[in-house]
Amino acid sequence: MTGPWFDPNKYSWICGAAYGVAAVILGAVAFYLVPKGRAKRAVVSAWVLLWSIAIGLIIIGLVAVADRQPWGVWYGILLPGIVGTAVLGGNLLIILKRYKEAEQRGLPRY
């Protein structure tokens, strides 16, 4: 271990909080737009982007574990990655299904 990447006592919460806020905002936007069949490309693209960020957080967290970083460093990075991958990955299928249902109902797309 060369030294902690950052001070885990001060900064370990930032990654999870930022990711959580972004996921909640995107979830609210999807909750509003998906049943109406609107903005499919934007919502799905943002969803996949946030999901890929979660996968990237897992990779960075595993690198931190391999580098023997303190618990507060790797846990603060790895936890939002694991939760984000599971939650966003599972809900992507539901979003695509709801868009398909809206398309079958004939709702307008914007």
C-alpha positions as CSV (number, residue, x, y, z in Angstrom):
1,M,0.0,0.0,0.0
2,T,1.4,3.3,-1.0
3,G,-1.0,5.3,1.1
4,P,-4.7,6.0,1.1
5,W,-6.1,7.6,-2.1
6,F,-8.0,10.0,0.0
7,D,-8.9,10.6,3.7
8,P,-11.7,8.1,4.3
9,N,-12.9,9.8,7.4
10,K,-13.7,13.0,5.4
11,Y,-14.5,11.9,1.9
12,S,-15.7,8.3,1.7
13,W,-19.4,9.4,1.7
14,I,-19.1,11.6,-1.5
15,C,-19.1,8.8,-4.1
16,G,-22.2,7.1,-2.7
17,A,-24.1,10.3,-2.1
18,A,-23.3,11.7,-5.6
19,Y,-24.3,8.4,-7.2
20,G,-27.4,8.1,-5.1
21,V,-28.6,11.7,-6.0
22,A,-28.0,11.1,-9.7
23,A,-29.9,7.8,-9.5
24,V,-32.9,9.3,-7.7
25,I,-33.1,12.2,-10.2
26,L,-33.0,9.8,-13.1
27,G,-35.5,7.5,-11.4
28,A,-37.9,10.5,-11.0
29,V,-37.5,11.5,-14.6
30,A,-38.1,7.9,-15.7
31,F,-41.1,7.6,-13.4
32,Y,-42.6,10.7,-15.1
33,L,-41.7,10.1,-18.8
34,V,-41.7,6.3,-19.3
35,P,-45.5,5.6,-18.8
36,K,-46.1,8.4,-21.3
37,G,-43.8,6.9,-23.8
38,R,-41.7,10.1,-24.0
39,A,-37.9,10.6,-24.4
40,K,-37.1,7.0,-24.8
41,R,-33.6,7.5,-26.3
42,A,-32.6,10.1,-23.6
43,V,-33.9,8.1,-20.6
44,V,-32.5,4.7,-21.8
45,S,-29.2,6.3,-22.7
46,A,-28.9,8.1,-19.3
47,W,-29.9,4.9,-17.6
48,V,-27.2,2.8,-19.4
49,L,-24.7,5.6,-18.7
50,L,-25.4,5.5,-15.0
51,W,-25.4,1.7,-15.0
52,S,-21.9,1.7,-16.7
53,I,-20.7,4.2,-14.1
54,A,-21.7,1.7,-11.4
55,I,-19.8,-1.0,-13.2
56,G,-16.8,1.3,-13.3
57,L,-17.1,2.0,-9.6
58,I,-17.0,-1.8,-9.0
59,I,-13.8,-2.0,-11.0
60,I,-12.2,0.9,-9.2
61,G,-13.3,-0.5,-5.8
62,L,-11.7,-3.9,-6.7
63,V,-8.5,-2.1,-7.7
64,A,-8.6,-0.3,-4.3
65,V,-9.0,-3.7,-2.5
66,A,-6.1,-5.1,-4.5
67,D,-4.0,-2.1,-3.7
68,R,-4.8,-2.7,0.0
69,Q,-6.5,0.6,0.6
70,P,-8.2,1.2,3.9
71,W,-11.7,0.0,4.4
72,G,-13.2,3.4,4.2
73,V,-11.7,4.0,0.7
74,W,-12.6,0.8,-1.1
75,Y,-16.0,0.4,0.7
76,G,-17.1,3.9,-0.2
77,I,-16.4,3.2,-3.8
78,L,-17.5,-0.4,-4.0
79,L,-20.8,-0.2,-2.3
80,P,-22.5,2.3,-4.6
81,G,-21.1,0.3,-7.5
82,I,-22.6,-2.9,-6.4
83,V,-26.0,-1.4,-5.4
84,G,-26.2,0.7,-8.6
85,T,-25.4,-2.3,-10.8
86,A,-28.0,-4.4,-9.2
87,V,-30.8,-1.8,-9.0
88,L,-30.2,-0.1,-12.3
89,G,-29.5,-3.3,-14.2
90,G,-32.7,-4.9,-13.0
91,N,-34.9,-1.9,-13.6
92,L,-33.6,-1.3,-17.1
93,L,-35.6,-4.3,-18.2
94,I,-38.7,-2.9,-16.6
95,I,-38.2,0.5,-18.3
96,L,-37.8,-1.1,-21.7
97,K,-41.0,-3.1,-21.0
98,R,-43.0,0.0,-20.0
99,Y,-41.8,1.8,-23.1
100,K,-43.0,-1.1,-25.2
101,E,-46.4,-1.1,-23.5
102,A,-46.7,2.7,-24.1
103,E,-45.8,2.2,-27.7
104,Q,-48.5,-0.5,-28.1
105,R,-51.1,1.8,-26.5
106,G,-50.2,4.4,-29.2
107,L,-49.1,7.2,-26.9
108,P,-47.2,10.0,-28.6
109,R,-43.4,10.0,-28.6
110,Y,-41.5,13.2,-28.2
